[in-house]
Amino acid sequence: MVALALSAKTEDLNGLYSCECVLDLLYKAQATKLTTYADVETAKKYLGVTNPHAMAFFPCVKVGGKVFHLSTLAACAMAKCDMDHGDIPYKSPSSESIPVSATCLLTEQRFSLMFHRQSL
């Protein structure tokens, strides 16, 4: 699987460095099975995403009317952050904003990340 191959390449880069890989949890074959936030853990186990250097993203997002995988926009934000700092990856892009208009699934169905308190 692609996720496992990417994860395996994140450690011991040139015997000295480690790096991060960006993964999508939501892909066409899995789209009907991953429809709630509660399904994320199952999807990560299915893909074998256990490496601390693997960043798994879910769900998709809309920019205007176009649907993108969240990992695509995150990777672009990381590259832009590095580019803005002389192509030296020393600043974290974690506080950089990504201009999205909505979260959604691959089917363009709106998806809410709001959590509701459950009665104890």
N, CA, C and O atoms as a Tinker XYZ file with bonds, in Angstrom:
   480  protein
     1  N      0.816000   -1.175000    0.000000    73     2
     2  CA     0.000000    0.000000    0.000000    64     1     3
     3  C      0.870000    1.253000    0.000000    63     2     4     5
     4  O      1.974000    1.260000    0.544000    81     3
     5  N      0.366000    2.285000   -0.604000    73     3     6
     6  CA     1.108000    3.531000   -0.742000    64     5     7
     7  C      1.411000    4.154000    0.619000    63     6     8     9
     8  O      2.521000    4.637000    0.843000    81     7
     9  N      0.435000    4.148000    1.532000    73     7    10
    10  CA     0.632000    4.752000    2.852000    64     9    11
    11  C      1.782000    4.086000    3.599000    63    10    12    13
    12  O      2.593000    4.768000    4.226000    81    11
    13  N      1.857000    2.775000    3.538000    73    11    14
    14  CA     2.942000    2.053000    4.209000    64    13    15
    15  C      4.294000    2.365000    3.575000    63    14    16    17
    16  O      5.288000    2.544000    4.278000    81    15
    17  N      4.328000    2.430000    2.255000    73    15    18
    18  CA     5.579000    2.726000    1.556000    64    17    19
    19  C      6.072000    4.138000    1.893000    63    18    20    21
    20  O      7.257000    4.344000    2.154000    81    19
    21  N      5.157000    5.096000    1.885000    73    19    22
    22  CA     5.548000    6.465000    2.233000    64    21    23
    23  C      6.022000    6.557000    3.675000    63    22    24    25
    24  O      7.033000    7.198000    3.962000    81    23
    25  N      5.293000    5.917000    4.579000    73    23    26
    26  CA     5.667000    5.945000    5.998000    64    25    27
    27  C      7.043000    5.337000    6.231000    63    26    28    29
    28  O      7.813000    5.837000    7.051000    81    27
    29  N      7.350000    4.276000    5.524000    73    27    30
    30  CA     8.636000    3.595000    5.699000    64    29    31
    31  C      9.807000    4.465000    5.281000    63    30    32    33
    32  O     10.918000    4.282000    5.778000    81    31
    33  N      9.582000    5.401000    4.385000    73    31    34
    34  CA    10.660000    6.247000    3.871000    64    33    35
    35  C     10.892000    7.503000    4.710000    63    34    36    37
    36  O     11.749000    8.317000    4.366000    81    35
    37  N     10.150000    7.676000    5.798000    73    35    38
    38  CA    10.266000    8.917000    6.578000    64    37    39
    39  C     11.390000    8.890000    7.603000    63    38    40    41
    40  O     11.767000    9.937000    8.129000    81    39
    41  N     11.920000    7.737000    7.890000    73    39    42
    42  CA    12.961000    7.632000    8.909000    64    41    43
    43  C     14.295000    7.282000    8.282000    63    42    44    45
    44  O     14.363000    6.605000    7.256000    81    43
    45  N     15.336000    7.750000    8.907000    73    43    46
    46  CA    16.701000    7.440000    8.485000    64    45    47
    47  C     16.981000    7.876000    7.052000    63    46    48    49
    48  O     17.490000    7.099000    6.244000    81    47
    49  N     16.651000    9.105000    6.750000    73    47    50
    50  CA    16.922000    9.679000    5.437000    64    49    51
    51  C     18.403000   10.047000    5.372000    63    50    52    53
    52  O     18.863000   10.894000    6.138000    81    51
    53  N     19.131000    9.437000    4.490000    73    51    54
    54  CA    20.585000    9.600000    4.360000    64    53    55
    55  C     21.317000    9.254000    5.656000    63    54    56    57
    56  O     22.410000    9.758000    5.914000    81    55
    57  N     20.705000    8.391000    6.469000    73    55    58
    58  CA    21.328000    7.972000    7.709000    64    57    59
    59  C     21.376000    9.034000    8.789000    63    58    60    61
    60  O     21.990000    8.822000    9.834000    81    59
    61  N     20.736000   10.180000    8.557000    73    59    62
    62  CA    20.858000   11.286000    9.498000    64    61    63
    63  C     19.536000   11.972000    9.822000    63    62    64    65
    64  O     19.315000   12.390000   10.959000    81    63
    65  N     18.661000   12.091000    8.836000    73    63    66
    66  CA    17.457000   12.897000    8.991000    64    65    67
    67  C     16.187000   12.042000    8.991000    63    66    68    69
    68  O     16.185000   10.874000    8.604000    81    67
    69  N     15.135000   12.672000    9.436000    73    67    70
    70  CA    13.802000   12.095000    9.256000    64    69    71
    71  C     12.970000   13.141000    8.527000    63    70    72    73
    72  O     13.350000   14.311000    8.461000    81    71
    73  N     11.853000   12.723000    7.990000    73    71    74
    74  CA    10.978000   13.658000    7.288000    64    73    75
    75  C      9.533000   13.259000    7.556000    63    74    76    77
    76  O      9.277000   12.256000    8.223000    81    75
    77  N      8.617000   14.017000    7.054000    73    75    78
    78  CA     7.199000   13.755000    7.260000    64    77    79
    79  C      6.565000   13.358000    5.928000    63    78    80    81
    80  O      7.024000   13.773000    4.864000    81    79
    81  N      5.508000   12.552000    5.998000    73    79    82
    82  CA     4.742000   12.269000    4.790000    64    81    83
    83  C      3.291000   12.669000    5.033000    63    82    84    85
    84  O      2.795000   12.623000    6.158000    81    83
    85  N      2.632000   13.057000    3.964000    73    83    86
    86  CA     1.259000   13.546000    4.010000    64    85    87
    87  C      0.368000   12.497000    3.353000    63    86    88    89
    88  O      0.587000   12.110000    2.205000    81    87
    89  N     -0.643000   12.040000    4.099000    73    87    90
    90  CA    -1.516000   10.976000    3.613000    64    89    91
    91  C     -2.977000   11.398000    3.659000    63    90    92    93
    92  O     -3.382000   12.189000    4.511000    81    91
    93  N     -3.758000   10.864000    2.735000    73    91    94
    94  CA    -5.207000   11.046000    2.748000    64    93    95
    95  C     -5.844000    9.816000    3.350000    63    94    96    97
    96  O     -5.483000    8.691000    3.004000    81    95
    97  N     -6.787000   10.020000    4.247000    73    95    98
    98  CA    -7.571000    8.894000    4.733000    64    97    99
    99  C     -8.779000    8.663000    3.844000    63    98   100   101
   100  O     -9.332000    7.564000    3.813000    81    99
   101  N     -9.183000    9.686000    3.129000    73    99   102
   102  CA   -10.390000    9.613000    2.310000    64   101   103
   103  C    -10.006000    9.454000    0.844000    63   102   104   105
   104  O     -9.531000   10.397000    0.210000    81   103
   105  N    -10.216000    8.265000    0.319000    73   103   106
   106  CA    -9.954000    8.020000   -1.093000    64   105   107
   107  C    -11.137000    7.241000   -1.651000    63   106   108   109
   108  O    -11.969000    6.747000   -0.890000    81   107
   109  N    -11.217000    7.130000   -2.950000    73   107   110
   110  CA   -12.429000    6.614000   -3.593000    64   109   111
   111  C    -12.873000    5.248000   -3.085000    63   110   112   113
   112  O    -14.065000    5.054000   -2.843000    81   111
   113  N    -11.965000    4.301000   -2.916000    73   111   114
   114  CA   -12.351000    2.964000   -2.471000    64   113   115
   115  C    -12.850000    2.969000   -1.031000    63   114   116   117
   116  O    -13.612000    2.087000   -0.635000    81   115
   117  N    -12.429000    3.946000   -0.254000    73   115   118
   118  CA   -12.774000    4.011000    1.160000    64   117   119
   119  C    -13.891000    5.022000    1.423000    63   118   120   121
   120  O    -14.383000    5.109000    2.548000    81   119
   121  N    -14.294000    5.774000    0.425000    73   119   122
   122  CA   -15.207000    6.903000    0.613000    64   121   123
   123  C    -16.539000    6.517000    1.239000    63   122   124   125
   124  O    -17.096000    7.281000    2.028000    81   123
   125  N    -17.053000    5.349000    0.901000    73   123   126
   126  CA   -18.347000    4.963000    1.457000    64   125   127
   127  C    -18.224000    4.454000    2.892000    63   126   128   129
   128  O    -19.220000    4.387000    3.613000    81   127
   129  N    -17.017000    4.096000    3.307000    73   127   130
   130  CA   -16.812000    3.574000    4.657000    64   129   131
   131  C    -16.398000    4.650000    5.651000    63   130   132   133
   132  O    -16.563000    4.471000    6.857000    81   131
   133  N    -15.870000    5.748000    5.168000    73   131   134
   134  CA   -15.369000    6.813000    6.031000    64   133   135
   135  C    -16.279000    8.029000    5.891000    63   134   136   137
   136  O    -16.041000    8.916000    5.071000    81   135
   137  N    -17.301000    8.047000    6.694000    73   135   138
   138  CA   -18.289000    9.126000    6.570000    64   137   139
   139  C    -18.471000    9.919000    7.855000    63   138   140   141
   140  O    -19.148000   10.947000    7.854000    81   139
   141  N    -17.876000    9.458000    8.952000    73   139   142
   142  CA   -17.950000   10.195000   10.212000    64   141   143
   143  C    -16.564000   10.279000   10.833000    63   142   144   145
   144  O    -15.666000    9.510000   10.491000    81   143
   145  N    -16.409000   11.219000   11.742000    73   143   146
   146  CA   -15.118000   11.373000   12.412000    64   145   147
   147  C    -14.774000   10.127000   13.223000    63   146   148   149
   148  O    -13.597000    9.810000   13.400000    81   147
   149  N    -15.778000    9.428000   13.712000    73   147   150
   150  CA   -15.557000    8.208000   14.487000    64   149   151
   151  C    -14.919000    7.097000   13.649000    63   150   152   153
   152  O    -14.301000    6.191000   14.207000    81   151
   153  N    -15.056000    7.150000   12.324000    73   151   154
   154  CA   -14.488000    6.136000   11.425000    64   153   155
   155  C    -12.996000    6.339000   11.158000    63   154   156   157
   156  O    -12.354000    5.476000   10.559000    81   155
   157  N    -12.445000    7.461000   11.594000    73   155   158
   158  CA   -11.056000    7.793000   11.281000    64   157   159
   159  C    -10.083000    6.775000   11.864000    63   158   160   161
   160  O     -9.155000    6.351000   11.174000    81   159
   161  N    -10.270000    6.378000   13.101000    73   159   162
   162  CA    -9.357000    5.420000   13.725000    64   161   163
   163  C     -9.331000    4.097000   12.967000    63   162   164   165
   164  O     -8.265000    3.514000   12.771000    81   163
   165  N    -10.484000    3.628000   12.545000    73   163   166
   166  CA   -10.568000    2.387000   11.772000    64   165   167
   167  C     -9.832000    2.538000   10.437000    63   166   168   169
   168  O     -9.112000    1.635000   10.011000    81   167
   169  N    -10.020000    3.675000    9.792000    73   167   170
   170  CA    -9.345000    3.916000    8.504000    64   169   171
   171  C     -7.831000    3.956000    8.678000    63   170   172   173
   172  O     -7.096000    3.424000    7.846000    81   171
   173  N     -7.364000    4.580000    9.750000    73   171   174
   174  CA    -5.918000    4.629000   10.002000    64   173   175
   175  C     -5.356000    3.228000   10.215000    63   174   176   177
   176  O     -4.275000    2.914000    9.717000    81   175
   177  N     -6.066000    2.393000   10.941000    73   175   178
   178  CA    -5.612000    1.021000   11.167000    64   177   179
   179  C     -5.617000    0.235000    9.865000    63   178   180   181
   180  O     -4.692000   -0.532000    9.597000    81   179
   181  N     -6.652000    0.421000    9.057000    73   179   182
   182  CA    -6.760000   -0.269000    7.774000    64   181   183
   183  C     -5.583000    0.086000    6.857000    63   182   184   185
   184  O     -5.031000   -0.783000    6.182000    81   183
   185  N     -5.210000    1.360000    6.842000    73   183   186
   186  CA    -4.104000    1.803000    5.998000    64   185   187
   187  C     -2.740000    1.544000    6.630000    63   186   188   189
   188  O     -1.715000    1.667000    5.959000    81   187
   189  N     -2.717000    1.188000    7.908000    73   187   190
   190  CA    -1.448000    0.956000    8.588000    64   189   191
   191  C     -0.735000    2.232000    8.970000    63   190   192   193
   192  O      0.494000    2.254000    9.036000    81   191
   193  N     -1.473000    3.290000    9.223000    73   191   194
   194  CA    -0.880000    4.589000    9.566000    64   193   195
   195  C     -0.594000    4.614000   11.061000    63   194   196   197
   196  O     -1.451000    4.991000   11.860000    81   195
   197  N      0.627000    4.206000   11.436000    73   195   198
   198  CA     1.032000    4.213000   12.834000    64   197   199
   199  C      2.329000    4.982000   13.041000    63   198   200   201
   200  O      2.708000    5.249000   14.181000    81   199
   201  N      3.001000    5.336000   11.985000    73   199   202
   202  CA     4.271000    6.034000   12.059000    64   201   203
   203  C      4.058000    7.460000   12.567000    63   202   204   205
   204  O      3.182000    8.162000   12.064000    81   203
   205  N      4.843000    7.900000   13.555000    73   203   206
   206  CA     4.681000    9.272000   14.056000    64   205   207
   207  C      5.059000   10.346000   13.036000    63   206   208   209
   208  O      4.745000   11.520000   13.230000    81   207
   209  N      5.725000    9.956000   11.960000    73   207   210
   210  CA     6.100000   10.915000   10.914000    64   209   211
   211  C      5.070000   10.960000    9.777000    63   210   212   213
   212  O      5.264000   11.672000    8.792000    81   211
   213  N      3.985000   10.205000    9.913000    73   211   214
   214  CA     2.925000   10.194000    8.892000    64   213   215
   215  C      1.770000   11.064000    9.366000    63   214   216   217
   216  O      1.189000   10.828000   10.424000    81   215
   217  N      1.454000   12.062000    8.573000    73   215   218
   218  CA     0.332000   12.954000    8.892000    64   217   219
   219  C     -0.855000   12.554000    8.036000    63   218   220   221
   220  O     -0.831000   12.690000    6.813000    81   219
   221  N     -1.887000   12.064000    8.689000    73   219   222
   222  CA    -3.083000   11.598000    7.983000    64   221   223
   223  C     -4.151000   12.686000    8.044000    63   222   224   225
   224  O     -4.447000   13.214000    9.116000    81   223
   225  N     -4.727000   13.017000    6.893000    73   223   226
   226  CA    -5.711000   14.094000    6.814000    64   225   227
   227  C     -7.095000   13.574000    6.424000    63   226   228   229
   228  O     -7.231000   12.652000    5.621000    81   227
   229  N     -8.105000   14.188000    7.012000    73   227   230
   230  CA    -9.504000   13.887000    6.759000    64   229   231
   231  C    -10.295000   15.094000    7.226000    63   230   232   233
   232  O     -9.901000   15.667000    8.241000    81   231
   233  N    -11.331000   15.522000    6.615000    73   231   234
   234  CA   -11.992000   15.100000    5.387000    64   233   235
   235  C    -11.461000   15.903000    4.203000    63   234   236   237
   236  O    -10.333000   16.393000    4.235000    81   235
   237  N    -12.278000   16.035000    3.162000    73   235   238
   238  CA   -11.962000   16.928000    2.052000    64   237   239
   239  C    -12.436000   18.328000    2.431000    63   238   240   241
   240  O    -13.164000   18.509000    3.407000    81   239
   241  N    -12.015000   19.302000    1.651000    73   239   242
   242  CA   -12.451000   20.681000    1.877000    64   241   243
   243  C    -12.835000   21.307000    0.545000    63   242   244   245
   244  O    -12.417000   20.854000   -0.520000    81   243
   245  N    -13.632000   22.350000    0.631000    73   243   246
   246  CA   -13.988000   23.114000   -0.565000    64   245   247
   247  C    -13.304000   24.465000   -0.516000    63   246   248   249
   248  O    -13.255000   25.120000    0.525000    81   247
   249  N    -12.785000   24.862000   -1.641000    73   247   250
   250  CA   -12.266000   26.211000   -1.832000    64   249   251
   251  C    -13.106000   26.774000   -2.960000    63   250   252   253
   252  O    -12.966000   26.380000   -4.118000    81   251
   253  N    -13.977000   27.700000   -2.604000    73   251   254
   254  CA   -14.984000   28.136000   -3.564000    64   253   255
   255  C    -15.904000   26.956000   -3.816000    63   254   256   257
   256  O    -16.503000   26.436000   -2.875000    81   255
   257  N    -16.030000   26.523000   -5.054000    73   255   258
   258  CA   -16.881000   25.390000   -5.375000    64   257   259
   259  C    -16.114000   24.126000   -5.696000    63   258   260   261
   260  O    -16.716000   23.112000   -6.052000    81   259
   261  N    -14.781000   24.167000   -5.576000    73   259   262
   262  CA   -13.967000   23.017000   -5.963000    64   261   263
   263  C    -13.557000   22.207000   -4.728000    63   262   264   265
   264  O    -13.181000   22.777000   -3.704000    81   263
   265  N    -13.633000   20.873000   -4.833000    73   263   266
   266  CA   -13.292000   19.974000   -3.731000    64   265   267
   267  C    -11.818000   19.572000   -3.821000    63   266   268   269
   268  O    -11.329000   19.197000   -4.887000    81   267
   269  N    -11.122000   19.656000   -2.688000    73   267   270
   270  CA    -9.721000   19.254000   -2.588000    64   269   271
   271  C     -9.565000   18.305000   -1.410000    63   270   272   273
   272  O    -10.304000   18.389000   -0.429000    81   271
   273  N     -8.606000   17.411000   -1.514000    73   271   274
   274  CA    -8.214000   16.637000   -0.337000    64   273   275
   275  C     -7.515000   17.614000    0.602000    63   274   276   277
   276  O     -6.718000   18.439000    0.156000    81   275
   277  N     -7.802000   17.531000    1.880000    73   275   278
   278  CA    -7.186000   18.423000    2.857000    64   277   279
   279  C     -5.672000   18.275000    2.855000    63   278   280   281
   280  O     -4.952000   19.245000    3.089000    81   279
   281  N     -5.187000   17.073000    2.593000    73   279   282
   282  CA    -3.739000   16.853000    2.553000    64   281   283
   283  C     -3.066000   17.661000    1.448000    63   282   284   285
   284  O     -1.924000   18.091000    1.603000    81   283
   285  N     -3.760000   17.868000    0.344000    73   283   286
   286  CA    -3.203000   18.657000   -0.760000    64   285   287
   287  C     -2.962000   20.085000   -0.315000    63   286   288   289
   288  O     -1.890000   20.643000   -0.551000    81   287
   289  N     -3.956000   20.679000    0.329000    73   287   290
   290  CA    -3.807000   22.061000    0.783000    64   289   291
   291  C     -2.794000   22.163000    1.914000    63   290   292   293
   292  O     -2.063000   23.150000    1.997000    81   291
   293  N     -2.736000   21.160000    2.788000    73   291   294
   294  CA    -1.749000   21.171000    3.867000    64   293   295
   295  C     -0.329000   21.093000    3.305000    63   294   296   297
   296  O      0.558000   21.817000    3.758000    81   295
   297  N     -0.112000   20.227000    2.333000    73   295   298
   298  CA     1.215000   20.107000    1.719000    64   297   299
   299  C      1.611000   21.407000    1.020000    63   298   300   301
   300  O      2.772000   21.815000    1.068000    81   299
   301  N      0.647000   22.051000    0.373000    73   299   302
   302  CA     0.928000   23.346000   -0.268000    64   301   303
   303  C      1.272000   24.407000    0.773000    63   302   304   305
   304  O      2.172000   25.218000    0.555000    81   303
   305  N      0.565000   24.408000    1.898000    73   303   306
   306  CA     0.858000   25.370000    2.968000    64   305   307
   307  C      2.255000   25.138000    3.539000    63   306   308   309
   308  O      2.967000   26.090000    3.857000    81   307
   309  N      2.646000   23.859000    3.668000    73   307   310
   310  CA     3.990000   23.537000    4.157000    64   309   311
   311  C      5.056000   24.033000    3.186000    63   310   312   313
   312  O      6.051000   24.630000    3.596000    81   311
   313  N      4.842000   23.782000    1.900000    73   311   314
   314  CA     5.805000   24.218000    0.885000    64   313   315
   315  C      5.895000   25.735000    0.834000    63   314   316   317
   316  O      6.988000   26.286000    0.707000    81   315
   317  N      4.758000   26.416000    0.932000    73   315   318
   318  CA     4.758000   27.884000    0.908000    64   317   319
   319  C      5.471000   28.446000    2.132000    63   318   320   321
   320  O      6.214000   29.422000    2.025000    81   319
   321  N      5.251000   27.840000    3.285000    73   319   322
   322  CA     5.919000   28.277000    4.517000    64   321   323
   323  C      7.440000   28.162000    4.363000    63   322   324   325
   324  O      8.172000   29.082000    4.727000    81   323
   325  N      7.909000   27.041000    3.829000    73   323   326
   326  CA     9.344000   26.869000    3.586000    64   325   327
   327  C      9.851000   27.893000    2.585000    63   326   328   329
   328  O     10.904000   28.497000    2.788000    81   327
   329  N      9.102000   28.089000    1.504000    73   327   330
   330  CA     9.505000   29.037000    0.465000    64   329   331
   331  C      9.595000   30.461000    1.028000    63   330   332   333
   332  O     10.510000   31.214000    0.695000    81   331
   333  N      8.630000   30.817000    1.888000    73   331   334
   334  CA     8.633000   32.154000    2.482000    64   333   335
   335  C      9.791000   32.383000    3.445000    63   334   336   337
   336  O     10.071000   33.521000    3.819000    81   335
   337  N     10.463000   31.311000    3.847000    73   335   338
   338  CA    11.583000   31.405000    4.790000    64   337   339
   339  C     12.874000   30.892000    4.157000    63   338   340   341
   340  O     13.643000   30.162000    4.782000    81   339
   341  N     13.091000   31.287000    2.912000    73   339   342
   342  CA    14.339000   30.972000    2.214000    64   341   343
   343  C     14.531000   29.499000    1.910000    63   342   344   345
   344  O     15.663000   29.024000    1.834000    81   343
   345  N     13.432000   28.767000    1.736000    73   343   346
   346  CA    13.478000   27.332000    1.451000    64   345   347
   347  C     14.181000   26.530000    2.547000    63   346   348   349
   348  O     14.753000   25.471000    2.291000    81   347
   349  N     14.126000   27.050000    3.759000    73   347   350
   350  CA    14.693000   26.348000    4.909000    64   349   351
   351  C     13.532000   25.933000    5.811000    63   350   352   353
   352  O     12.822000   26.791000    6.336000    81   351
   353  N     13.332000   24.636000    5.996000    73   351   354
   354  CA    12.166000   24.171000    6.763000    64   353   355
   355  C     12.362000   24.257000    8.279000    63   354   356   357
   356  O     12.431000   23.234000    8.960000    81   355
   357  N     12.452000   25.477000    8.799000    73   355   358
   358  CA    12.641000   25.625000   10.234000    64   357   359
   359  C     11.410000   26.173000   10.944000    63   358   360   361
   360  O     11.288000   26.023000   12.160000    81   359
   361  N     10.496000   26.804000   10.215000    73   359   362
   362  CA     9.289000   27.347000   10.828000    64   361   363
   363  C      8.126000   26.373000   10.586000    63   362   364   365
   364  O      7.941000   25.862000    9.482000    81   363
   365  N      7.361000   26.138000   11.638000    73   363   366
   366  CA     6.226000   25.223000   11.522000    64   365   367
   367  C      5.050000   25.914000   10.837000    63   366   368   369
   368  O      4.714000   27.050000   11.171000    81   367
   369  N      4.434000   25.235000    9.890000    73   367   370
   370  CA     3.253000   25.802000    9.246000    64   369   371
   371  C      1.965000   25.573000   10.048000    63   370   372   373
   372  O      0.869000   25.841000    9.555000    81   371
   373  N      2.101000   25.080000   11.277000    73   371   374
   374  CA     0.914000   24.693000   12.049000    64   373   375
   375  C     -0.028000   25.853000   12.342000    63   374   376   377
   376  O     -1.224000   25.640000   12.547000    81   375
   377  N      0.490000   27.066000   12.365000    73   375   378
   378  CA    -0.392000   28.206000   12.637000    64   377   379
   379  C     -0.734000   28.998000   11.372000    63   378   380   381
   380  O     -1.309000   30.084000   11.453000    81   379
   381  N     -0.384000   28.460000   10.219000    73   379   382
   382  CA    -0.719000   29.113000    8.953000    64   381   383
   383  C     -2.167000   28.802000    8.591000    63   382   384   385
   384  O     -2.646000   27.693000    8.828000    81   383
   385  N     -2.853000   29.768000    8.025000    73   383   386
   386  CA    -4.253000   29.538000    7.658000    64   385   387
   387  C     -4.355000   28.960000    6.246000    63   386   388   389
   388  O     -3.513000   29.215000    5.385000    81   387
   389  N     -5.389000   28.192000    6.044000    73   387   390
   390  CA    -5.719000   27.636000    4.731000    64   389   391
   391  C     -7.129000   28.121000    4.417000    63   390   392   393
   392  O     -8.061000   27.815000    5.162000    81   391
   393  N     -7.305000   28.868000    3.336000    73   391   394
   394  CA    -8.621000   29.469000    3.047000    64   393   395
   395  C     -9.625000   28.471000    2.471000    63   394   396   397
   396  O     -9.718000   28.317000    1.253000    81   395
   397  N    -10.368000   27.801000    3.335000    73   395   398
   398  CA   -11.385000   26.858000    2.888000    64   397   399
   399  C    -12.766000   27.437000    3.167000    63   398   400   401
   400  O    -12.949000   28.214000    4.104000    81   399
   401  N    -13.727000   27.050000    2.346000    73   399   402
   402  CA   -15.089000   27.549000    2.537000    64   401   403
   403  C    -15.993000   26.524000    3.209000    63   402   404   405
   404  O    -17.037000   26.888000    3.751000    81   403
   405  N    -15.606000   25.234000    3.183000    73   403   406
   406  CA   -16.421000   24.201000    3.817000    64   405   407
   407  C    -15.624000   22.908000    3.925000    63   406   408   409
   408  O    -14.660000   22.700000    3.188000    81   407
   409  N    -16.032000   22.042000    4.847000    73   407   410
   410  CA   -15.508000   20.683000    4.892000    64   409   411
   411  C    -16.549000   19.775000    4.254000    63   410   412   413
   412  O    -17.751000   20.013000    4.368000    81   411
   413  N    -16.071000   18.731000    3.581000    73   411   414
   414  CA   -17.009000   17.840000    2.891000    64   413   415
   415  C    -16.375000   16.475000    2.688000    63   414   416   417
   416  O    -15.190000   16.278000    2.957000    81   415
   417  N    -17.169000   15.548000    2.217000    73   415   418
   418  CA   -16.692000   14.228000    1.826000    64   417   419
   419  C    -16.403000   14.252000    0.326000    63   418   420   421
   420  O    -16.661000   15.260000   -0.332000    81   419
   421  N    -15.878000   13.173000   -0.218000    73   419   422
   422  CA   -15.614000   13.120000   -1.663000    64   421   423
   423  C    -16.879000   13.310000   -2.487000    63   422   424   425
   424  O    -16.825000   13.771000   -3.627000    81   423
   425  N    -18.011000   12.954000   -1.907000    73   423   426
   426  CA   -19.293000   13.082000   -2.603000    64   425   427
   427  C    -19.817000   14.515000   -2.586000    63   426   428   429
   428  O    -20.908000   14.787000   -3.089000    81   427
   429  N    -19.047000   15.423000   -2.012000    73   427   430
   430  CA   -19.398000   16.832000   -1.831000    64   429   431
   431  C    -20.470000   17.038000   -0.768000    63   430   432   433
   432  O    -20.974000   18.148000   -0.599000    81   431
   433  N    -20.820000   15.965000   -0.047000    73   431   434
   434  CA   -21.756000   16.090000    1.065000    64   433   435
   435  C    -21.053000   16.862000    2.176000    63   434   436   437
   436  O    -19.921000   16.543000    2.539000    81   435
   437  N    -21.728000   17.883000    2.718000    73   435   438
   438  CA   -21.140000   18.679000    3.793000    64   437   439
   439  C    -20.802000   17.785000    4.978000    63   438   440   441
   440  O    -21.491000   16.803000    5.258000    81   439
   441  N    -19.734000   18.147000    5.658000    73   439   442
   442  CA   -19.262000   17.373000    6.793000    64   441   443
   443  C    -18.949000   18.327000    7.923000    63   442   444   445
   444  O    -18.205000   19.290000    7.736000    81   443
   445  N    -19.503000   18.075000    9.085000    73   443   446
   446  CA   -19.271000   18.957000   10.233000    64   445   447
   447  C    -18.255000   18.338000   11.176000    63   446   448   449
   448  O    -18.334000   17.151000   11.492000    81   447
   449  N    -17.311000   19.134000   11.621000    73   447   450
   450  CA   -16.321000   18.684000   12.584000    64   449   451
   451  C    -16.741000   19.031000   14.008000    63   450   452   453
   452  O    -15.952000   18.882000   14.942000    81   451
   453  N    -17.948000   19.480000   14.175000    73   451   454
   454  CA   -18.437000   19.838000   15.510000    64   453   455
   455  C    -18.671000   18.566000   16.327000    63   454   456   457
   456  O    -19.208000   17.575000   15.832000    81   455
   457  N    -18.265000   18.625000   17.553000    73   455   458
   458  CA   -18.468000   17.506000   18.467000    64   457   459
   459  C    -19.619000   17.879000   19.410000    63   458   460   461
   460  O    -19.716000   19.014000   19.878000    81   459
   461  N    -20.462000   16.926000   19.667000    73   459   462
   462  CA   -21.581000   17.153000   20.579000    64   461   463
   463  C    -21.286000   16.439000   21.886000    63   462   464   465
   464  O    -20.812000   15.303000   21.894000    81   463
   465  N    -21.569000   17.109000   22.981000    73   463   466
   466  CA   -21.375000   16.481000   24.288000    64   465   467
   467  C    -22.407000   15.375000   24.458000    63   466   468   469
   468  O    -23.585000   15.526000   24.133000    81   467
   469  N    -21.933000   14.298000   24.961000    73   467   470
   470  CA   -22.851000   13.201000   25.247000    64   469   471
   471  C    -23.178000   13.241000   26.737000    63   470   472   473
   472  O    -22.329000   13.585000   27.559000    81   471
   473  N    -24.369000   12.900000   27.063000    73   471   474
   474  CA   -24.739000   12.911000   28.473000    64   473   475
   475  C    -24.019000   11.781000   29.194000    63   474   476   477
   476  O    -23.906000   10.665000   28.686000    81   475
   477  N    -23.547000   12.090000   30.360000    73   475   478
   478  CA   -22.792000   11.101000   31.155000    64   477   479
   479  C    -23.699000   10.295000   32.033000    63   478   480
   480  O    -23.234000    9.422000   32.765000    81   479
